[in-house]
């Protein structure tokens, strides 16, 4: 079996990205000082604020890389990367727009009917319309080729029946659409990837029922979405009927590769370092050196993927590797911080750092599920290396 190397090209930030970073930092500092948000761990999956997302839209920080003719801003993937990592590092509430900006918008621009695209994309860019993902199902997990939620052809459109699971943010205000992977042809066990199509389903449609799923911390960001005889017009098919699998593969590269995969708990580290840098022990120095070195390595790899996206590549395997390494690191980071933080912090129920640490510990386990379980990703990586 031939082995294809992973590519993580060196990326140098352009001058405009450095200037943009300063603008974003000033905005975040002002918002935090004025009570616009309270920092939280895992902010991209738990920090739900439609108002904050609207502010980003007003500043031109949503739809940054999309073509101007569709309402985007025509900026580089590296500039978008800067905004993304600064939001994550600050623990800002970016959940509302996250999926629409990261992956749904590009899918709609590329594959939606022009009248659908033109009605939705400007609203996403303005921070007024959000999206969810409908891939996983009960009993299928990360094995997306086995999905059974069906779309049956009827006059003028399709009738959808079934259930989607783990649809992050579908319950949120302003979440108007779900890009949903559906089976449009009978299952062929010899070619399970065939017969799948993507649909843009309005979540306000009759027959759609969104139910929140609380995580171990009691927070709702996952959802179960049920479809009962939901009518979806032909205009809301994305791309060609039967072409859903290739679209999903490309979409997952966007979902897995971003800095959110290793910066979800960065705000915990940042606040911990404010405390630990005063008279640090040798153990503290060693632990902080290790975690900072790993963050810099993962950031270098993630930036390389941003560079590949800028080239027009679709780095599915590189994204799988970064996602697997990053989610393991985030668990490791919290475990190491718990070994060096004072007991009065670990057992306190008040204060920013204890709150962030508690959020991180409770929420990080779910990061190994989002975008594909680590076990599935390891299988993809093994195939890339030619050992499976």
C-alpha positions as CSV (number, residue, x, y, z in Angstrom):
1,X,0.0,0.0,0.0
2,X,1.4,3.4,-0.9
3,X,1.8,5.9,1.9
4,X,0.9,9.6,1.5
5,X,2.8,12.0,3.7
6,X,1.0,14.4,5.9
7,X,1.6,18.0,4.9
8,X,1.9,20.9,7.4
9,X,3.5,23.7,5.5
10,X,5.2,26.5,7.4
11,X,2.9,29.6,7.4
12,X,4.1,33.1,8.1
13,X,1.4,35.5,9.2
14,X,1.0,38.6,6.9
15,X,1.2,42.1,8.2
16,X,-2.6,42.6,8.0
17,X,-3.1,39.6,10.2
18,X,-0.9,41.2,12.9
19,X,-2.8,44.4,12.8
20,X,-6.1,42.5,12.9
21,X,-5.0,40.6,16.0
22,X,-4.5,43.9,17.8
23,X,-8.0,45.1,16.8
24,X,-9.6,41.8,18.0
25,X,-7.7,42.0,21.4
26,X,-8.8,45.5,22.0
27,X,-12.4,44.6,21.2
28,X,-12.3,41.6,23.5
29,X,-10.7,43.6,26.4
30,X,-13.4,46.3,26.1
31,X,-16.2,43.8,25.9
32,X,-15.0,41.9,29.0
33,X,-14.3,45.1,30.9
34,X,-17.9,46.3,30.1
35,X,-19.5,43.1,31.1
36,X,-20.2,42.0,27.6
37,X,-19.1,38.5,28.4
38,X,-17.6,36.3,31.2
39,X,-14.8,34.0,30.0
40,X,-15.6,30.3,29.9
41,X,-13.9,27.1,29.0
42,X,-15.0,25.3,25.8
43,X,-16.6,28.6,24.7
44,X,-17.2,27.5,21.1
45,X,-19.5,24.7,22.2
46,X,-21.1,26.3,25.3
47,X,-20.9,30.1,25.1
48,X,-24.2,30.9,23.5
49,X,-24.8,34.6,22.8
50,X,-26.6,35.7,19.7
51,X,-25.9,39.3,20.7
52,X,-22.2,38.7,20.8
53,X,-22.2,37.0,17.5
54,X,-24.1,39.9,16.0
55,X,-21.4,42.3,17.2
56,X,-18.8,40.2,15.4
57,X,-20.9,40.3,12.3
58,X,-21.0,44.1,12.5
59,X,-17.2,44.2,12.7
60,X,-16.8,42.0,9.6
61,X,-15.5,39.0,11.5
62,X,-18.0,36.5,10.2
63,X,-17.8,35.0,6.7
64,X,-14.4,36.5,6.4
65,X,-13.0,34.2,3.7
66,X,-16.2,34.1,1.6
67,X,-16.4,35.8,-1.8
68,X,-17.7,39.3,-1.7
69,X,-20.2,38.6,-4.4
70,X,-22.1,36.4,-1.9
71,X,-21.9,38.9,1.0
72,X,-18.5,37.7,2.4
73,X,-15.4,39.8,3.0
74,X,-12.9,38.2,0.8
75,X,-10.2,37.9,3.4
76,X,-7.6,35.2,3.9
77,X,-7.9,32.0,5.9
78,X,-5.0,33.2,8.0
79,X,-6.9,36.4,8.9
80,X,-9.9,34.3,9.9
81,X,-7.5,32.1,11.9
82,X,-6.3,35.1,13.9
83,X,-9.9,36.1,14.8
84,X,-10.7,32.5,15.7
85,X,-7.8,31.9,18.0
86,X,-8.2,35.2,19.8
87,X,-11.8,34.5,20.5
88,X,-11.0,31.0,21.9
89,X,-8.0,32.3,24.0
90,X,-10.3,34.9,25.6
91,X,-13.1,32.4,26.3
92,X,-15.6,34.5,24.4
93,X,-19.2,33.3,23.7
94,X,-18.9,32.3,20.1
95,X,-21.2,29.2,20.0
96,X,-24.1,30.8,18.2
97,X,-22.4,31.5,14.9
98,X,-19.6,28.9,15.1
99,X,-20.9,26.1,12.9
100,X,-22.5,28.4,10.3
101,X,-19.2,30.4,10.0
102,X,-16.9,27.4,10.1
103,X,-18.6,24.9,7.7
104,X,-22.2,25.5,6.9
105,X,-21.7,28.8,5.1
106,X,-19.0,27.4,2.7
107,X,-21.3,24.4,1.9
108,X,-24.2,26.7,1.2
109,X,-22.1,29.0,-1.1
110,X,-20.7,26.0,-3.0
111,X,-23.8,23.8,-3.2
112,X,-27.0,25.6,-2.6
113,X,-29.5,26.9,-5.2
114,X,-28.6,30.6,-6.0
115,X,-31.9,31.9,-4.5
116,X,-31.3,29.9,-1.3
117,X,-27.7,31.0,-1.1
118,X,-28.5,34.6,-1.6
119,X,-31.2,34.7,1.0
120,X,-29.1,33.0,3.7
121,X,-25.4,33.9,3.4
122,X,-25.8,37.7,4.0
123,X,-27.7,36.9,7.2
124,X,-25.0,34.5,8.4
125,X,-22.4,37.2,7.7
126,X,-24.4,39.7,9.7
127,X,-24.6,37.3,12.7
128,X,-28.4,37.0,12.3
129,X,-28.7,33.4,11.1
130,X,-27.1,30.3,12.6
131,X,-26.8,26.6,11.6
132,X,-26.5,23.2,13.1
133,X,-25.1,19.9,11.8
134,X,-27.2,16.8,11.2
135,X,-24.8,13.9,10.7
136,X,-24.7,11.4,13.6
137,X,-27.7,9.3,14.6
138,X,-28.7,6.9,17.4
139,X,-26.9,3.7,16.8
140,X,-24.5,5.0,14.2
141,X,-22.1,7.3,16.1
142,X,-19.2,8.2,13.8
143,X,-20.1,5.6,11.2
144,X,-21.8,8.1,9.0
145,X,-22.2,5.6,6.1
146,X,-24.8,3.7,8.2
147,X,-27.2,6.7,8.6
148,X,-30.8,5.7,8.2
149,X,-32.8,8.9,8.4
150,X,-34.5,9.0,5.1
151,X,-35.7,11.6,2.5
152,X,-38.4,10.2,0.3
153,X,-39.2,12.0,-3.0
154,X,-42.6,13.6,-3.2
155,X,-44.1,16.2,-5.4
156,X,-42.1,19.4,-5.3
157,X,-39.6,18.2,-2.7
158,X,-38.8,15.5,-0.1
159,X,-40.4,14.0,3.0
160,X,-37.9,13.5,5.8
161,X,-38.3,11.0,8.7
162,X,-35.8,10.0,11.3
163,X,-33.5,11.3,14.1
164,X,-30.2,13.1,14.3
165,X,-28.1,13.2,17.4
166,X,-25.4,15.5,18.9
167,X,-26.6,18.4,16.8
168,X,-24.7,21.2,18.7
169,X,-26.5,24.5,19.0
170,X,-29.8,23.4,17.3
171,X,-31.7,24.6,20.3
172,X,-30.2,28.1,20.3
173,X,-32.0,31.4,19.4
174,X,-31.4,32.2,15.7
175,X,-30.5,28.6,14.7
176,X,-32.6,28.5,11.7
177,X,-31.2,25.7,9.6
178,X,-29.6,22.2,9.9
179,X,-27.4,20.8,7.1
180,X,-28.6,17.2,7.3
181,X,-27.1,14.0,5.8
182,X,-30.0,11.8,4.6
183,X,-30.4,8.5,2.8
184,X,-32.1,9.1,-0.5
185,X,-31.7,5.6,-2.0
186,X,-31.9,2.1,-0.4
187,X,-28.8,1.0,1.5
188,X,-26.4,-0.9,-0.6
189,X,-24.3,-2.9,1.9
190,X,-21.5,-3.3,-0.6
191,X,-21.2,0.5,-1.1
192,X,-22.7,2.1,1.9
193,X,-21.5,5.6,1.0
194,X,-23.7,5.8,-2.0
195,X,-27.3,7.0,-1.9
196,X,-26.6,9.8,0.6
197,X,-27.6,13.4,0.1
198,X,-27.3,16.7,2.0
199,X,-30.3,18.9,2.7
200,X,-30.6,22.3,4.2
201,X,-33.6,21.9,6.5
202,X,-35.4,24.9,8.1
203,X,-35.7,24.0,11.8
204,X,-39.0,25.9,12.1
205,X,-40.6,23.4,9.7
206,X,-43.6,21.5,10.8
207,X,-42.6,18.1,12.1
208,X,-39.2,19.2,13.5
209,X,-38.7,18.6,17.2
210,X,-35.4,19.7,18.9
211,X,-34.7,18.3,22.3
212,X,-31.7,19.4,24.4
213,X,-29.3,16.9,25.9
214,X,-27.6,17.9,29.1
215,X,-23.9,17.0,29.5
216,X,-22.4,15.8,32.8
217,X,-22.1,19.4,33.9
218,X,-25.8,20.0,33.4
219,X,-25.2,22.3,30.3
220,X,-27.2,21.8,27.1
221,X,-25.3,22.2,23.9
222,X,-25.9,18.8,22.2
223,X,-29.4,18.0,20.9
224,X,-31.6,15.2,19.6
225,X,-33.5,16.4,16.5
226,X,-36.5,14.4,15.3
227,X,-38.1,14.7,11.9
228,X,-41.6,13.4,11.3
229,X,-42.9,13.8,7.8
230,X,-41.0,17.1,7.4
231,X,-41.4,18.6,3.9
232,X,-38.2,20.0,2.4
233,X,-38.5,21.7,-1.1
234,X,-36.3,20.6,-4.0
235,X,-34.5,24.0,-3.8
236,X,-33.0,22.9,-0.4
237,X,-31.1,20.0,-1.7
238,X,-27.4,20.8,-1.5
239,X,-25.5,19.8,-4.6
240,X,-26.5,16.6,-6.5
241,X,-28.8,14.0,-5.1
242,X,-26.6,11.1,-4.1
243,X,-23.5,13.3,-3.7
244,X,-23.7,13.8,0.0
245,X,-20.8,11.6,1.1
246,X,-18.1,13.7,-0.7
247,X,-19.6,16.9,0.8
248,X,-19.5,15.5,4.3
249,X,-15.8,14.4,4.0
250,X,-14.9,18.0,2.9
251,X,-17.0,19.5,5.7
252,X,-15.3,17.3,8.4
253,X,-11.9,18.7,7.3
254,X,-13.1,22.2,8.3
255,X,-14.7,20.9,11.5
256,X,-11.6,19.0,12.7
257,X,-8.8,21.3,11.8
258,X,-9.4,24.6,13.6
259,X,-7.6,25.9,16.8
260,X,-10.7,25.1,18.8
261,X,-9.5,21.6,19.0
262,X,-6.5,22.6,21.3
263,X,-7.5,26.0,22.6
264,X,-10.9,25.1,24.3
265,X,-9.1,25.1,27.6
266,X,-6.5,27.7,26.9
267,X,-8.4,30.2,29.1
268,X,-7.9,27.8,32.0
269,X,-4.2,27.7,31.5
270,X,-4.0,31.5,31.1
271,X,-5.8,32.2,34.4
272,X,-3.7,29.5,36.1
273,X,-0.5,31.0,35.0
274,X,-1.5,34.4,36.5
275,X,-1.4,32.5,39.8
276,X,1.5,30.1,39.2
277,X,4.1,32.5,37.9
278,X,4.7,33.9,41.3
279,X,7.4,31.8,43.0
280,X,7.0,28.8,40.8
281,X,8.4,25.4,41.9
282,X,10.5,23.3,39.7
283,X,7.5,21.0,39.1
284,X,5.4,24.0,38.0
285,X,8.1,25.2,35.6
286,X,8.4,21.7,34.1
287,X,4.6,21.3,33.7
288,X,4.1,24.8,32.2
289,X,7.0,24.3,29.8
290,X,5.6,21.0,28.6
291,X,2.1,22.3,28.0
292,X,3.3,25.5,26.3
293,X,5.6,23.5,24.0
294,X,2.7,21.2,23.0
295,X,0.4,24.2,22.3
296,X,3.0,25.8,20.1
297,X,3.4,22.5,18.2
298,X,-0.3,21.9,17.7
299,X,-0.7,25.6,16.7
300,X,2.1,25.1,14.1
301,X,0.2,22.1,12.7
302,X,-3.2,23.8,12.7
303,X,-1.8,26.9,11.0
304,X,-0.3,24.6,8.3
305,X,-3.9,23.3,7.7
306,X,-5.1,26.9,7.4
307,X,-2.3,27.4,4.8
308,X,-3.5,24.3,2.9
309,X,-7.1,25.6,2.9
310,X,-5.8,28.9,1.5
311,X,-4.2,26.9,-1.3
312,X,-7.6,25.3,-2.1
313,X,-6.6,21.9,-0.7
314,X,-8.9,19.7,1.4
315,X,-6.7,18.3,4.2
316,X,-8.9,15.6,5.6
317,X,-6.1,13.4,7.0
318,X,-4.1,16.3,8.4
319,X,-7.2,17.5,10.2
320,X,-7.9,14.1,11.6
321,X,-4.4,13.9,13.0
322,X,-4.6,17.4,14.6
323,X,-8.0,16.7,16.1
324,X,-6.9,13.4,17.7
325,X,-3.7,14.9,19.1
326,X,-5.5,18.1,20.3
327,X,-8.4,16.5,22.2
328,X,-5.9,14.2,24.0
329,X,-3.8,17.2,24.9
330,X,-6.7,19.1,26.4
331,X,-7.4,16.3,28.8
332,X,-3.7,16.1,29.6
333,X,-3.5,19.9,30.2
334,X,-6.3,19.8,32.9
335,X,-4.8,16.8,34.6
336,X,-1.4,18.5,34.8
337,X,-2.8,21.8,36.1
338,X,-4.7,19.9,38.8
339,X,-1.4,18.5,40.0
340,X,0.3,21.9,40.5
341,X,-2.6,24.2,41.5
342,X,-3.0,25.0,45.2
343,X,-5.7,23.0,47.0
344,X,-7.7,26.2,47.8
345,X,-8.2,26.7,44.1
346,X,-9.0,23.0,43.4
347,X,-11.7,22.9,46.1
348,X,-13.1,26.4,45.8
349,X,-16.6,26.9,44.5
350,X,-16.1,30.7,43.8
351,X,-13.7,32.7,41.6
352,X,-12.9,32.7,37.9
353,X,-10.1,30.1,37.9
354,X,-12.0,27.5,39.9
355,X,-15.0,28.0,37.7
356,X,-13.0,27.7,34.5
357,X,-11.2,24.6,35.8
358,X,-14.5,23.0,36.7
359,X,-16.0,23.8,33.3
360,X,-13.0,22.3,31.6
361,X,-13.0,19.1,33.5
362,X,-16.7,18.6,32.9
363,X,-16.8,19.5,29.2
364,X,-13.5,18.3,27.7
365,X,-14.6,14.6,27.6
366,X,-17.3,15.5,25.0
367,X,-14.6,17.0,22.7
368,X,-13.5,13.4,21.8
369,X,-17.0,12.9,20.3
370,X,-17.5,16.1,18.3
371,X,-16.3,15.7,14.7
372,X,-15.7,12.0,15.0
373,X,-14.5,9.9,17.9
374,X,-10.8,9.5,18.4
375,X,-11.0,5.8,17.7
376,X,-12.4,6.5,14.2
377,X,-9.7,9.2,13.6
378,X,-7.0,6.8,14.6
379,X,-8.3,4.3,12.0
380,X,-8.1,7.1,9.3
381,X,-4.6,8.0,10.4
382,X,-3.5,4.3,10.3
383,X,-4.7,4.0,6.7
384,X,-2.9,7.2,5.7
385,X,0.3,5.6,7.2
386,X,-0.2,2.4,5.4
387,X,-0.5,0.3,8.5
388,X,-4.2,-0.6,8.2
